[in-house]
Amino acid sequence: MKNQKRKEGFTLVEIMIVVMIIGLLAAIALPGFTKARKTAQKNACIENLRQINSASQQYMIEYKEANPPAFGTATFLEYFQTEELPECPAGGSYTQATAGDEMPTCNLSADGHEL
């Protein structure tokens, strides 16, 4: 018998197995990342709503008014020291409370974006 020398490197089957394992791990991990992202967006939205409500309550106490200032008005933007309204990280939009005892809402409230 001749002494055959084996070439260094990986066979096609070995490479295919590694690719398959990586694909399987990615298929398992991606849904978890998507869920974590949605949860983080929802929590950020809820925090924005909480801050808007808190700021509106402070305004009503300071100026002894029954209703908060309207979104987007000069009074609202000036008092809250902002140039633009906050936006929902998930792409929703906020609706302001019209009375002092109401909470602001997000149009994505069906997805759990509410106080």
Kinemage of the C-alpha trace (Angstrom):
@kinemage 1
@onewidth
@group {chain A} dominant
@subgroup {mainchain}
@vectorlist {calphas} color= white
{ca met a 1} P 0.000 0.000 0.000
{ca lys a 2} L 1.008 3.425 -0.750
{ca asn a 3} L 1.244 5.881 2.072
{ca gln a 4} L -1.382 8.499 1.289
{ca lys a 5} L -1.032 11.877 2.869
{ca arg a 6} L -4.301 13.550 3.887
{ca lys a 7} L -4.787 17.187 2.872
{ca glu a 8} L -5.429 19.712 5.602
{ca gly a 9} L -8.819 21.452 5.786
{ca phe a 10} L -12.487 20.757 6.292
{ca thr a 11} L -14.700 18.562 4.190
{ca leu a 12} L -17.886 19.823 2.620
{ca val a 13} L -19.998 17.799 5.077
{ca glu a 14} L -18.250 19.369 8.074
{ca ile a 15} L -18.829 22.883 6.725
{ca met a 16} L -22.495 22.100 5.995
{ca ile a 17} L -23.002 20.835 9.560
{ca val a 18} L -21.488 24.017 11.033
{ca val a 19} L -23.678 26.211 8.797
{ca met a 20} L -26.742 24.196 9.799
{ca ile a 21} L -25.954 24.598 13.512
{ca ile a 22} L -25.461 28.360 13.120
{ca gly a 23} L -28.766 28.616 11.233
{ca leu a 24} L -30.569 26.658 13.939
{ca leu a 25} L -29.167 28.882 16.691
{ca ala a 26} L -30.193 32.004 14.745
{ca ala a 27} L -33.715 30.626 14.261
{ca ile a 28} L -33.984 30.101 18.007
{ca ala a 29} L -32.532 33.503 18.996
{ca leu a 30} L -34.248 35.919 16.582
{ca pro a 31} L -37.803 35.646 17.990
{ca gly a 32} L -36.404 36.415 21.438
{ca phe a 33} L -34.664 39.534 20.163
{ca thr a 34} L -37.844 40.686 18.419
{ca lys a 35} L -39.893 40.214 21.573
{ca ala a 36} L -37.297 42.067 23.665
{ca arg a 37} L -37.327 44.975 21.196
{ca lys a 38} L -41.135 45.253 21.292
{ca thr a 39} L -41.124 45.124 25.085
{ca ala a 40} L -38.503 47.885 25.254
{ca gln a 41} L -40.520 50.077 22.851
{ca lys a 42} L -43.687 49.507 24.869
{ca asn a 43} L -41.924 50.406 28.127
{ca ala a 44} L -40.449 53.567 26.584
{ca cys a 45} L -43.903 54.562 25.320
{ca ile a 46} L -45.451 54.029 28.750
{ca glu a 47} L -42.692 56.115 30.326
{ca asn a 48} L -43.313 58.923 27.805
{ca leu a 49} L -47.033 58.855 28.664
{ca arg a 50} L -46.208 58.953 32.368
{ca gln a 51} L -43.930 61.964 31.896
{ca ile a 52} L -46.491 63.808 29.752
{ca asn a 53} L -49.151 63.181 32.397
{ca ser a 54} L -46.856 64.277 35.210
{ca ala a 55} L -45.868 67.467 33.380
{ca ser a 56} L -49.524 68.271 32.620
{ca gln a 57} L -50.445 67.766 36.272
{ca gln a 58} L -47.610 70.070 37.353
{ca tyr a 59} L -48.790 72.725 34.905
{ca met a 60} L -52.376 72.545 36.193
{ca ile a 61} L -51.213 72.829 39.813
{ca glu a 62} L -48.863 75.728 39.089
{ca tyr a 63} L -51.369 77.753 37.073
{ca lys a 64} L -54.469 76.584 38.997
{ca glu a 65} L -56.214 75.381 35.846
{ca ala a 66} L -58.690 72.528 35.492
{ca asn a 67} L -57.393 71.331 32.106
{ca pro a 68} L -53.873 70.764 30.774
{ca pro a 69} L -52.521 72.904 27.916
{ca ala a 70} L -53.180 71.566 24.415
{ca phe a 71} L -50.472 69.541 22.666
{ca gly a 72} L -48.386 71.509 20.230
{ca thr a 73} L -49.465 74.940 21.433
{ca ala a 74} L -46.880 77.536 22.330
{ca thr a 75} L -47.965 77.259 25.975
{ca phe a 76} L -47.365 73.519 26.031
{ca leu a 77} L -44.017 73.634 24.241
{ca glu a 78} L -42.740 76.630 26.207
{ca tyr a 79} L -43.814 75.353 29.606
{ca phe a 80} L -42.364 71.899 29.050
{ca gln a 81} L -39.203 73.405 27.540
{ca thr a 82} L -39.303 71.359 24.364
{ca glu a 83} L -39.352 72.194 20.674
{ca glu a 84} L -41.375 69.202 19.556
{ca leu a 85} L -43.701 66.637 21.040
{ca pro a 86} L -42.371 63.249 22.124
{ca glu a 87} L -43.045 60.352 19.772
{ca cys a 88} L -43.895 56.766 20.540
{ca pro a 89} L -40.817 54.599 19.843
{ca ala a 90} L -43.064 51.957 18.269
{ca gly a 91} L -44.426 54.445 15.723
{ca gly a 92} L -47.655 55.385 17.475
{ca ser a 93} L -48.909 58.847 18.294
{ca tyr a 94} L -50.078 60.337 21.557
{ca thr a 95} L -53.504 61.765 22.268
{ca gln a 96} L -53.680 64.303 25.026
{ca ala a 97} L -56.051 64.090 27.941
{ca thr a 98} L -58.748 66.771 27.657
{ca ala a 99} L -59.551 66.942 31.354
{ca gly a 100} L -57.275 67.003 34.359
{ca asp a 101} L -58.321 63.587 35.631
{ca glu a 102} L -57.779 61.772 32.312
{ca met a 103} L -54.568 60.112 31.168
{ca pro a 104} L -52.841 60.690 27.827
{ca thr a 105} L -53.066 57.698 25.483
{ca cys a 106} L -51.127 56.125 22.635
{ca asn a 107} L -52.964 54.973 19.517
{ca leu a 108} L -51.192 51.612 19.991
{ca ser a 109} L -52.950 51.038 23.328
{ca ala a 110} L -54.342 47.747 21.999
{ca asp a 111} L -50.719 46.499 22.060
{ca gly a 112} L -50.399 47.424 25.733
{ca his a 113} L -49.136 50.992 25.324
{ca glu a 114} L -51.093 52.542 28.170
{ca leu a 115} L -50.551 53.742 31.692
